Amino acid sequence: MKGHLFKNDQPESWYVSYSDLNSFKTELPLHPYDILKIRDWEKIFDNVDARLYGKEVDFEIEDFWETGLEEVFKVAKLK
């Protein structure tokens, strides 16, 4: 699937925005491992937020379970 990266006002809250089969705009949080990659990029590149914000990306939807949460939730995993 294709979508666009954007960052919420809260720190470390990246999302992927995409249109679903019914052409409704949908947002999914970015997979935590992808957020860790972005943190690593921040050590190398200047202004990573501006470089990534709004960029089109390929992603897949995955189920993610985090310790301490009772339910699995959907996240966007970059390809």
ABEGO torsion letter per residue (X at the ends): XBBBBBBBABBGBBBBBBBBAAGBBBBBBBBAAAAAAAAAAAAABBGAAAAABGBBBBBBBBBBBBBGBABBBBBBBBX
